[in-house]
Amino acid sequence: MALAASLLVLGMFYFYFDNSLDARDNPNRQLQVAPGSELVLKRSRDGHYLFPGTINGQPVNFLLDTGATLVSVPAHLARELGLEAGPPMQAVTANGTVTTRATRVDALAFGPFEVRNVPASLNPGMAGDQVLLGMSVLKHLEFTQRGDTLVLRPLGG
């Protein structure tokens, strides 16, 4: 009986702290935004802006990357996201030069924003599931950072 109670208490602590750590690591994991409005993001504990979205209607997690020219998708997600590998191309990354495959995203959405026919790349060197949201999408937005908050708005909005 005491063992069961101890396990129950430990389980409750685990779920509490797991949710607390997840909220610190990805404070934007549950975006709630009205269509047509701005998007306010909080910086994660590691200094990045992470947030949910979709590619071709499938859920993904984006990492905002102003240093990336294109949206960069881990190659192992291509089939799941309905992306076709095109011609090879070279990309210079923080980890050196890598050969990627060109692709196009029919529909990419996050918060109140949707962009169609987005140039992207499939990167075989990306092991995780985060998609780098690069300038092929960010060029359509105005963004302002103050402290740990980033505000995205449509250009001219």
MDTraj code that builds the backbone (N, CA, C; nanometers):
import mdtraj as md
import numpy as np

residues = "MET ALA LEU ALA ALA SER LEU LEU VAL LEU GLY MET PHE TYR PHE TYR PHE ASP ASN SER LEU ASP ALA ARG ASP ASN PRO ASN ARG GLN LEU GLN VAL ALA PRO GLY SER GLU LEU VAL LEU LYS ARG SER ARG ASP GLY HIS TYR LEU PHE PRO GLY THR ILE ASN GLY GLN PRO VAL ASN PHE LEU LEU ASP THR GLY ALA THR LEU VAL SER VAL PRO ALA HIS LEU ALA ARG GLU LEU GLY LEU GLU ALA GLY PRO PRO MET GLN ALA VAL THR ALA ASN GLY THR VAL THR THR ARG ALA THR ARG VAL ASP ALA LEU ALA PHE GLY PRO PHE GLU VAL ARG ASN VAL PRO ALA SER LEU ASN PRO GLY MET ALA GLY ASP GLN VAL LEU LEU GLY MET SER VAL LEU LYS HIS LEU GLU PHE THR GLN ARG GLY ASP THR LEU VAL LEU ARG PRO LEU GLY GLY".split()
xyz = np.array([
    [0.0828, -0.1186, 0.0000],
    [0.0000, 0.0000, 0.0000],
    [0.0874, 0.1251, 0.0000],
    [0.1892, 0.1279, 0.0837],
    [0.2793, 0.2429, 0.0902],
    [0.3560, 0.2574, -0.0415],
    [0.3924, 0.1446, -0.1016],
    [0.4637, 0.1477, -0.2287],
    [0.3754, 0.2085, -0.3373],
    [0.2495, 0.1688, -0.3413],
    [0.1561, 0.2227, -0.4407],
    [0.1377, 0.3735, -0.4198],
    [0.1251, 0.4170, -0.2959],
    [0.1089, 0.5594, -0.2671],
    [0.2350, 0.6366, -0.3076],
    [0.3511, 0.5792, -0.2798],
    [0.4775, 0.6439, -0.3179],
    [0.4888, 0.6567, -0.4688],
    [0.4525, 0.5498, -0.5406],
    [0.4568, 0.5537, -0.6867],
    [0.3593, 0.6566, -0.7428],
    [0.2428, 0.6662, -0.6816],
    [0.1442, 0.7646, -0.7252],
    [0.1980, 0.9067, -0.7062],
    [0.2575, 0.9351, -0.5905],
    [0.3139, 1.0670, -0.5632],
    [0.4284, 1.0965, -0.6601],
    [0.5153, 0.9981, -0.6832],
    [0.6254, 1.0178, -0.7782],
    [0.5727, 1.0446, -0.9192],
    [0.4685, 0.9731, -0.9574],
    [0.4072, 0.9955, -1.0890],
    [0.3506, 1.1350, -1.1012],
    [0.2864, 1.1837, -0.9966],
    [0.2307, 1.3189, -0.9988],
    [0.3421, 1.4225, -1.0097],
    [0.4511, 1.4026, -0.9349],
    [0.5657, 1.4941, -0.9456],
    [0.6228, 1.4927, -1.0866],
    [0.6351, 1.3741, -1.1435],
    [0.6896, 1.3622, -1.2789],
    [0.6058, 1.4443, -1.3774],
    [0.4741, 1.4248, -1.3775],
    [0.3885, 1.4974, -1.4716],
    [0.3905, 1.6478, -1.4467],
    [0.3946, 1.6882, -1.3198],
    [0.4000, 1.8312, -1.2898],
    [0.5287, 1.8925, -1.3437],
    [0.6430, 1.8315, -1.3099],
    [0.7712, 1.8884, -1.3519],
    [0.7944, 1.8723, -1.5011],
    [0.7451, 1.7655, -1.5610],
    [0.7576, 1.7471, -1.7057],
    [0.6832, 1.8591, -1.7784],
    [0.5621, 1.8909, -1.7348],
    [0.4862, 2.0015, -1.7954],
    [0.5540, 2.1355, -1.7707],
    [0.6103, 2.1558, -1.6509],
    [0.6796, 2.2811, -1.6206],
    [0.8020, 2.2981, -1.7093],
    [0.8803, 2.1915, -1.7275],
    [0.9985, 2.1993, -1.8130],
    [0.9587, 2.2199, -1.9588],
    [0.8537, 2.1517, -2.0028],
    [0.8076, 2.1679, -2.1403],
    [0.7615, 2.3114, -2.1647],
    [0.6952, 2.3714, -2.0677],
    [0.6496, 2.5097, -2.0812],
    [0.7690, 2.6052, -2.0893],
    [0.8768, 2.5771, -2.0172],
    [0.9968, 2.6618, -2.0254],
    [1.0685, 2.6412, -2.1580],
    [1.0751, 2.5165, -2.2045],
    [1.1467, 2.4862, -2.3283],
    [1.0695, 2.5313, -2.4517],
    [0.9377, 2.5295, -2.4461],
    [0.8554, 2.5723, -2.5596],
    [0.7323, 2.6464, -2.5076],
    [0.7491, 2.7730, -2.4724],
    [0.6370, 2.8479, -2.4143],
    [0.5252, 2.8780, -2.5143],
    [0.5479, 2.8520, -2.6424],
    [0.4480, 2.8817, -2.7456],
    [0.3795, 2.7557, -2.7982],
    [0.3880, 2.6469, -2.7256],
    [0.3411, 2.5178, -2.7787],
    [0.1912, 2.5136, -2.8064],
    [0.1141, 2.6017, -2.7450],
    [-0.0302, 2.6044, -2.7684],
    [-0.0715, 2.7460, -2.8090],
    [-0.0486, 2.7786, -2.9358],
    [-0.0838, 2.9117, -2.9845],
    [-0.2345, 2.9271, -2.9935],
    [-0.2834, 3.0400, -2.9492],
    [-0.4246, 3.0737, -2.9647],
    [-0.4304, 3.2142, -3.0215],
    [-0.4637, 3.2231, -3.1499],
    [-0.4573, 3.3502, -3.2201],
    [-0.5804, 3.3653, -3.3078],
    [-0.6323, 3.4861, -3.3121],
    [-0.7441, 3.5145, -3.4019],
    [-0.6900, 3.5363, -3.5432],
    [-0.7558, 3.4850, -3.6461],
    [-0.7084, 3.5043, -3.7838],
    [-0.6951, 3.6523, -3.8178],
    [-0.5883, 3.6830, -3.8931],
    [-0.5666, 3.8196, -3.9378],
    [-0.4950, 3.9086, -3.8388],
    [-0.4621, 3.8558, -3.7209],
    [-0.3967, 3.9397, -3.6213],
    [-0.2475, 3.9096, -3.6161],
    [-0.1788, 3.9809, -3.5278],
    [-0.0362, 3.9566, -3.5086],
    [-0.0147, 3.8322, -3.4240],
    [0.1086, 3.7848, -3.4254],
    [0.1451, 3.6677, -3.3465],
    [0.2533, 3.7094, -3.2490],
    [0.2314, 3.6855, -3.1200],
    [0.3275, 3.7195, -3.0161],
    [0.3886, 3.5889, -2.9661],
    [0.5228, 3.5806, -2.9761],
    [0.5952, 3.4611, -2.9337],
    [0.6852, 3.4930, -2.8157],
    [0.6970, 3.3992, -2.7255],
    [0.7889, 3.4103, -2.6125],
    [0.9132, 3.3267, -2.6427],
    [1.0285, 3.3795, -2.6045],
    [1.1545, 3.3085, -2.6254],
    [1.1626, 3.1895, -2.5303],
    [1.2124, 3.0766, -2.5811],
    [1.2295, 2.9579, -2.4975],
    [1.3518, 2.9740, -2.4079],
    [1.3679, 2.8841, -2.3172],
    [1.4775, 2.8884, -2.2210],
    [1.6135, 2.8897, -2.2898],
    [1.6240, 2.8242, -2.4064],
    [1.7522, 2.8201, -2.4775],
    [1.7708, 2.9375, -2.5737],
    [1.6776, 3.0341, -2.5720],
    [1.6935, 3.1556, -2.6505],
    [1.6297, 3.1537, -2.7879],
    [1.5611, 3.0469, -2.8242],
    [1.4983, 3.0365, -2.9555],
    [1.3478, 3.0611, -2.9476],
    [1.2911, 3.0870, -3.0642],
    [1.1458, 3.1006, -3.0752],
    [1.0930, 2.9757, -3.1430],
    [1.0224, 2.8937, -3.0665],
    [0.9635, 2.7684, -3.1138],
    [0.8129, 2.7827, -3.1097],
    [0.7450, 2.7238, -3.2087],
    [0.5999, 2.7346, -3.2110],
    [0.5425, 2.6306, -3.3069],
    [0.4169, 2.5910, -3.2848],
    [0.3536, 2.4908, -3.3713],
    [0.2988, 2.5533, -3.4990],
    [0.2851, 2.4708, -3.5989],
    [0.2253, 2.5122, -3.7250],
    [0.1946, 2.3898, -3.8084],
    [0.1724, 2.4118, -3.9369],
    [0.1461, 2.2991, -4.0261],
    [0.2199, 2.3178, -4.1579],
    [0.2544, 2.2061, -4.2175],
    [0.3039, 2.2010, -4.3546],
    [0.2116, 2.1049, -4.4278],
    [0.1484, 2.1568, -4.5328],
    [0.0530, 2.0775, -4.6109],
    [-0.0500, 2.0096, -4.5208],
    [-0.0946, 2.0828, -4.4188],
    [-0.1987, 2.0340, -4.3284],
    [-0.1503, 1.9408, -4.2186],
    [-0.0224, 1.9062, -4.2162],
    [0.0319, 1.8163, -4.1140],
    [0.1010, 1.8987, -4.0049],
    [0.0805, 1.8627, -3.8780],
    [0.1403, 1.9413, -3.7695],
    [0.2929, 1.9290, -3.7662],
    [0.3588, 2.0424, -3.7421],
    [0.5040, 2.0477, -3.7268],
    [0.5372, 2.1466, -3.6165],
    [0.6617, 2.1441, -3.5719],
    [0.7132, 2.2440, -3.4789],
    [0.8178, 2.3252, -3.5520],
    [0.7970, 2.4571, -3.5554],
    [0.8895, 2.5468, -3.6224],
    [0.9885, 2.6061, -3.5232],
    [1.1083, 2.6325, -3.5718],
    [1.2081, 2.7103, -3.5013],
    [1.2397, 2.8274, -3.5930],
    [1.2133, 2.9484, -3.5472],
    [1.2360, 3.0671, -3.6285],
    [1.3865, 3.0857, -3.6475],
    [1.4296, 3.0975, -3.7743],
    [1.5721, 3.1069, -3.8054],
    [1.5948, 3.2122, -3.9125],
    [1.6265, 3.3358, -3.8693],
    [1.6485, 3.4446, -3.9647],
    [1.7760, 3.4243, -4.0455],
    [1.8622, 3.3333, -4.0034],
    [1.9843, 3.3043, -4.0775],
    [1.9662, 3.2009, -4.1866],
    [1.8491, 3.1395, -4.1943],
    [1.8221, 3.0386, -4.2970],
    [1.7547, 3.1056, -4.4163],
    [1.8080, 3.0829, -4.5338],
    [1.7500, 3.1411, -4.6547],
    [1.6137, 3.0799, -4.6841],
    [1.6046, 2.9493, -4.6697],
    [1.4814, 2.8759, -4.7003],
    [1.4246, 2.8119, -4.5750],
    [1.3031, 2.7643, -4.5861],
    [1.2486, 2.6737, -4.4859],
    [1.3276, 2.5444, -4.5010],
    [1.3799, 2.4930, -4.3914],
    [1.4612, 2.3718, -4.3956],
    [1.3905, 2.2618, -4.3175],
    [1.3556, 2.1560, -4.3899],
    [1.2776, 2.0457, -4.3334],
    [1.3683, 1.9244, -4.3169],
    [1.3668, 1.8598, -4.1998],
    [1.4423, 1.7350, -4.1878],
    [1.3967, 1.6368, -4.2968],
    [1.4914, 1.5821, -4.3708],
    [1.4587, 1.4969, -4.4856],
    [1.3706, 1.3783, -4.4470],
    [1.3854, 1.3255, -4.3254],
    [1.3061, 1.2087, -4.2858],
    [1.1567, 1.2414, -4.2702],
    [1.1193, 1.3701, -4.2725],
    [0.9777, 1.4086, -4.2620],
    [0.9115, 1.4288, -4.3990],
    [0.9876, 1.4193, -4.5067],
    [0.9375, 1.4541, -4.6403],
    [0.8098, 1.3782, -4.6767],
    [0.8110, 1.2488, -4.6651],
    [0.6937, 1.1693, -4.7048],
    [0.5718, 1.2054, -4.6208],
    [0.5906, 1.2133, -4.4900],
    [0.4810, 1.2463, -4.3977],
    [0.4185, 1.3821, -4.4292],
    [0.5008, 1.4772, -4.4778],
    [0.4536, 1.6121, -4.5063],
    [0.4152, 1.6321, -4.6522],
    [0.4235, 1.5261, -4.7323],
    [0.3856, 1.5349, -4.8726],
    [0.4815, 1.6178, -4.9559],
    [0.6107, 1.6105, -4.9245],
    [0.7113, 1.6878, -4.9968],
    [0.7920, 1.5971, -5.0886],
    [0.8147, 1.6430, -5.2102],
    [0.8931, 1.5663, -5.3065],
    [1.0343, 1.6228, -5.3135],
    [1.1320, 1.5322, -5.3165],
    [1.2718, 1.5732, -5.3272],
    [1.3030, 1.6108, -5.4709],
    [1.3510, 1.7331, -5.4890],
    [1.3905, 1.7816, -5.6201],
    [1.5406, 1.7690, -5.6382],
    [1.5966, 1.8559, -5.7209],
    [1.7404, 1.8482, -5.7483],
    [1.8242, 1.8776, -5.6242],
    [1.9441, 1.8203, -5.6200],
    [2.0338, 1.8494, -5.5075],
    [2.0844, 1.9930, -5.5148],
    [2.1138, 2.0488, -5.3979],
    [2.1727, 2.1815, -5.3893],
    [2.2608, 2.1868, -5.2652],
    [2.3523, 2.2785, -5.2627],
    [2.4435, 2.2950, -5.1496],
    [2.3893, 2.4011, -5.0556],
    [2.3979, 2.3744, -4.9264],
    [2.3572, 2.4722, -4.8248],
    [2.4708, 2.4873, -4.7254],
    [2.5006, 2.6111, -4.6916],
    [2.6016, 2.6386, -4.5898],
    [2.5272, 2.6556, -4.4581],
    [2.5557, 2.5667, -4.3633],
    [2.4876, 2.5677, -4.2338],
    [2.5885, 2.5962, -4.1233],
    [2.5388, 2.6076, -4.0027],
    [2.6270, 2.6273, -3.8872],
    [2.7201, 2.5074, -3.8685],
    [2.6814, 2.3920, -3.9207],
    [2.7625, 2.2711, -3.9098],
    [2.8433, 2.2437, -4.0352],
    [2.8533, 2.3407, -4.1252],
    [2.9302, 2.3219, -4.2478],
    [2.8389, 2.3097, -4.3690],
    [2.8979, 2.2770, -4.4819],
    [2.8231, 2.2642, -4.6069],
    [2.7589, 2.1264, -4.6143],
    [2.6329, 2.1250, -4.6572],
    [2.5586, 1.9995, -4.6674],
    [2.4836, 1.9978, -4.8005],
    [2.4669, 1.8795, -4.8565],
    [2.3869, 1.8648, -4.9774],
    [2.2428, 1.8393, -4.9370],
    [2.1549, 1.9279, -4.9799],
    [2.0118, 1.9154, -4.9510],
    [1.9390, 1.8886, -5.0821],
    [1.8091, 1.8710, -5.0742],
    [1.7267, 1.8553, -5.1938],
    [1.6232, 1.9659, -5.1958],
    [1.6094, 2.0297, -5.3110],
    [1.5091, 2.1348, -5.3262],
    [1.3700, 2.0741, -5.3166],
    [1.2771, 2.1503, -5.2620],
    [1.1372, 2.1086, -5.2571],
    [1.0514, 2.2341, -5.2521],
    [0.9227, 2.2173, -5.2622],
    [0.8272, 2.3269, -5.2491],
    [0.7158, 2.2832, -5.1560],
    [0.6804, 2.3727, -5.0647],
    [0.5715, 2.3480, -4.9703],
    [0.4465, 2.4122, -5.0285],
    [0.3435, 2.3323, -5.0512],
    [0.2187, 2.3867, -5.1058],
    [0.1542, 2.4855, -5.0096],
    [0.1462, 2.4490, -4.8810],
    [0.0823, 2.5361, -4.7820],
    [0.1555, 2.5241, -4.6488],
    [0.1971, 2.6377, -4.5960],
    [0.2642, 2.6439, -4.4670],
    [0.1851, 2.7428, -4.3821],
    [0.1505, 2.7028, -4.2590],
    [0.0676, 2.7899, -4.1747],
    [0.1149, 2.7855, -4.0304],
    [0.1003, 2.8999, -3.9632],
    [0.1254, 2.9095, -3.8191],
    [0.0536, 3.0336, -3.7692],
    [-0.0009, 3.0242, -3.6481],
    [-0.0764, 3.1378, -3.5946],
    [-0.1775, 3.1852, -3.6974],
    [-0.1834, 3.3165, -3.7251],
    [-0.2807, 3.3681, -3.8219],
    [-0.2279, 3.3696, -3.9658],
    [-0.1084, 3.3170, -3.9887],
    [-0.0437, 3.3303, -4.1183],
    [-0.0480, 3.2018, -4.1998],
    [-0.0663, 3.2189, -4.3307],
    [-0.0554, 3.1061, -4.4238],
    [0.0184, 3.1560, -4.5478],
    [0.1174, 3.0790, -4.5901],
    [0.1957, 3.1111, -4.7086],
    [0.1895, 2.9905, -4.8007],
    [0.1736, 3.0157, -4.9301],
    [0.1620, 2.9069, -5.0275],
    [0.2808, 2.9069, -5.1220],
    [0.3083, 2.7874, -5.1757],
    [0.4128, 2.7698, -5.2769],
    [0.5481, 2.8211, -5.2263],
    [0.5906, 2.7690, -5.1117],
    [0.7108, 2.8161, -5.0434],
    [0.8332, 2.7354, -5.0861],
    [0.9394, 2.8024, -5.1346],
    [1.0645, 2.7316, -5.1614],
    [1.1226, 2.6788, -5.0299],
    [1.1704, 2.5549, -5.0325],
    [1.2229, 2.4923, -4.9116],
    [1.3311, 2.3926, -4.9501],
    [1.3924, 2.3348, -4.8476],
    [1.4915, 2.2310, -4.8717],
    [1.4672, 2.1153, -4.7765],
    [1.5056, 1.9967, -4.8226],
    [1.5026, 1.8770, -4.7397],
    [1.6463, 1.8509, -4.6967],
    [1.6701, 1.8561, -4.5672],
    [1.8057, 1.8467, -4.5142],
    [1.8266, 1.7115, -4.4463],
    [1.9121, 1.6252, -4.5033],
    [1.9359, 1.4936, -4.4437],
    [2.0160, 1.5012, -4.3143],
    [2.0792, 1.6147, -4.2869],
    [2.1598, 1.6290, -4.1660],
    [2.0803, 1.6677, -4.0431],
    [1.9512, 1.6923, -4.0590],
    [1.8672, 1.7306, -3.9448],
    [1.8008, 1.6058, -3.8880],
    [1.8400, 1.5684, -3.7660],
    [1.7894, 1.4453, -3.7063],
    [1.6569, 1.4641, -3.6326],
    [1.6316, 1.5820, -3.5807],
    [1.5112, 1.6049, -3.5014],
    [1.3893, 1.6276, -3.5874],
    [1.2830, 1.6776, -3.5253],
    [1.1577, 1.7033, -3.5955],
    [1.1273, 1.8515, -3.6102],
    [1.2174, 1.9390, -3.5673],
    [1.1934, 2.0825, -3.5815],
    [1.2230, 2.1276, -3.7239],
    [1.1342, 2.2098, -3.7766],
    [1.1486, 2.2677, -3.9096],
    [1.1991, 2.4099, -3.8919],
    [1.3088, 2.4437, -3.9614],
    [1.3616, 2.5797, -3.9532],
    [1.2789, 2.6700, -4.0428],
    [1.2184, 2.7707, -3.9845],
    [1.1384, 2.8668, -4.0598],
    [1.2305, 2.9792, -4.1046],
    [1.2731, 2.9732, -4.2293],
    [1.3703, 3.0674, -4.2821],
    [1.3065, 3.1834, -4.3553],
    [1.3924, 3.2586, -4.4223],
    [1.3524, 3.3832, -4.4853],
    [1.2585, 3.3648, -4.6045],
    [1.2482, 3.2453, -4.6618],
    [1.1520, 3.2259, -4.7707],
    [1.0086, 3.2457, -4.7208],
    [0.9865, 3.2399, -4.5899],
    [0.8568, 3.2729, -4.5290],
    [0.8646, 3.4057, -4.4549],
    [0.9720, 3.4243, -4.3786],
    [0.9819, 3.5441, -4.2944],
    [0.9858, 3.6729, -4.3752],
    [1.0245, 3.6675, -4.5021],
    [1.0274, 3.7895, -4.5848],
    [0.8874, 3.8466, -4.6060],
    [0.7839, 3.7679, -4.5783],
    [0.6456, 3.8136, -4.5916],
    [0.5934, 3.8800, -4.4636],
    [0.6780, 3.8841, -4.3592],
    [0.6349, 3.9327, -4.2284],
    [0.7243, 4.0454, -4.1792],
    [0.6675, 4.1252, -4.0923],
    [0.7429, 4.2258, -4.0180],
    [0.7597, 4.1685, -3.8788],
    [0.8794, 4.1780, -3.8229],
    [0.8943, 4.1279, -3.6870],
    [0.9711, 4.2258, -3.6006],
    [0.9288, 4.2321, -3.4741],
    [0.9871, 4.3218, -3.3758],
    [1.0161, 4.2422, -3.2502],
    [1.1384, 4.2552, -3.2005],
    [1.1759, 4.1851, -3.0779],
    [1.2003, 4.2853, -2.9673],
    [1.1416, 4.2577, -2.8522],
    [1.1648, 4.3368, -2.7315],
    [1.1827, 4.2390, -2.6168],
    [1.3022, 4.2386, -2.5596],
    [1.3291, 4.1457, -2.4503],
    [1.3122, 4.0027, -2.4972],
    [1.2284, 3.9284, -2.4286],
    [1.2046, 3.7876, -2.4604],
    [1.0786, 3.7665, -2.5431],
    [1.0316, 3.8718, -2.6099],
    [0.9081, 3.8639, -2.6875],
    [0.9346, 3.9038, -2.8319],
    [0.8794, 3.8281, -2.9243],
    [0.8883, 3.8587, -3.0670],
    [0.7464, 3.8720, -3.1202],
    [0.7200, 3.9815, -3.1909],
    [0.5883, 4.0051, -3.2483],
    [0.6004, 3.9959, -3.4007],
    [0.5193, 3.9113, -3.4611],
    [0.5143, 3.8958, -3.6073],
    [0.3846, 3.9564, -3.6583],
    [0.3971, 4.0353, -3.7654],
    [0.2798, 4.0985, -3.8279],
    [0.2922, 4.0820, -3.9786],
    [0.1799, 4.0862, -4.0478],
    [0.1894, 4.0871, -4.1952],
    [0.2565, 4.2166, -4.2394],
    [0.3343, 4.2113, -4.3451],
    [0.3966, 4.3331, -4.3972],
    [0.2892, 4.4352, -4.4320],
    [0.3131, 4.5578, -4.3923],
    [0.2151, 4.6636, -4.4188],
    [0.0980, 4.6620, -4.3242],
    [0.0990, 4.5690, -4.2262],
    [-0.0156, 4.5578, -4.1359],
    [0.0014, 4.6257, -4.0057],
])
top = md.Topology()
chain = top.add_chain()
for i, resn in enumerate(residues, 1):
    res = top.add_residue(resn, chain, resSeq=i)
    for name in ("N", "CA", "C"):
        top.add_atom(name, md.element.get_by_symbol(name[0]), res)
traj = md.Trajectory(xyz[None], top)
